[in-house]
Amino acid sequence: MFNKKPIIFVLILAIVASLAFYPMESYISKPGGAYELSPFVQVEGGDKNDKGMMSLLTISLSKATPLTYLYAKVADNRKIYKAEQIRNPDEGEKEYNIRQLKLMSDSQFNAISVAYNRANKPYHIINNGIFIFNVLKNSAADGILEPGDKIIGLDNISDITEEKLKTYLNGKGEGDKIQLTVERNKETLKKEVTLKTVPGVLDKPGIGVSYTEDKKVETTPAVHMNSEDIGGPSAGLMFTLEILNQLSPEDISKGYNIAGTGEMKPDGTIGRIGGIDLKVIAADRKGIEIMFAPDDEIDPAILANNPGLTSNYEEALKSAKKIGTKMKIVPVKTVDDALAYLEKLKPKK
């Protein structure tokens, strides 16, 4: 007699595996962690003998599976996002991850520049090429360039900037060929591209990529940063404060465990970030005593379409009240606000 039990068992196992591992076109975020910054930031000859601690905050973002999606529907401290709320149009998982790591790299660049500016230390900004985020389908660069590539030369032009690239391409036409010098995975490549339009997407002949300028900063003393696989721009403020703390002979943390979040803009203003309510939870779990939160001003036009939208600071306060934390939430619009708060802070006994 035929035994159906093994087949039933295999079917059940397949269903469970599908529920647990099948990736959906949704994302789930939850509280991440608080990570001390001194292992990520090394200022040569910098002061690291401090009693206090500066930390960056993260959230955990992962593709949903049927099982985690259902759990997130009923669990506290979980948020569900549609793929289009996370990824840009025509952006896959690979392109998204590359963009997030580039945003982290840019946040470090701004943090170094702002910190050395505030500390009156020498620094010099160098153009480092054009960073490719995405390659348009059926464009001139399709199959030739890849997300994460860096254009460092164009025909006989070096020291490529966004302005130089646009000016050069404006003088070219459909079918013209250009030679690109490309840096990919630390290897230098030569690539020929035949310029073309992409109907409905690119109305004049071009390469067919989305991109941003890539820059690096040289400093005295030198600073080395390594954020491993952490992505996004939100650690900018805390990178800036950690660099300043190492450049200063004093402990600007005054002995406290301090964390915060916020994108560092080139002029020292602090930009709004996502998931701050979850970061409050992450900070509280790690025993953070003071948390800086962007006190961003919301554009009236945006507020008109999103009447329930509040500033990062207000959202952080609401989250702090909900979990009953004793952690101090401090509003900051600029890095100077954070420095002024720390300067007035009494040393921890």
Buried (B, 14 or more C-beta within 10 A) or exposed (E): EEEEEEEEEEEEEEEEEEBEEEEBEBBBBBBBBBBBBBEBBBBEEBBEEBEBBBBBBBBBBEBBBBBBBEEBEEEEBBBBBEBEEBBEEEBEEEBBBBBBBBBBBBBBBBBBBBBBBBBEBEBEEEBBBBBBBBBBEEBBBBEBBBBBBBBBBBEEBEEBBEEBBEEBBEEBEEEBEBEBBBBBEEEEEEBEBBBBBBEEEBEEBBBBBBBBBBBBBEBEEEBEBEBEEBBBBBBBBBBBBBBBBBBBEEBBBBBBBBBBBBBBBEEBBBBBBBBBBBBBBBBBBBEBBBBBBBBBEBEEEEEEEEEEBBBBBBBBBBBBEEBEBEBBBBBBBBBBBBBEBBEEBEEEE
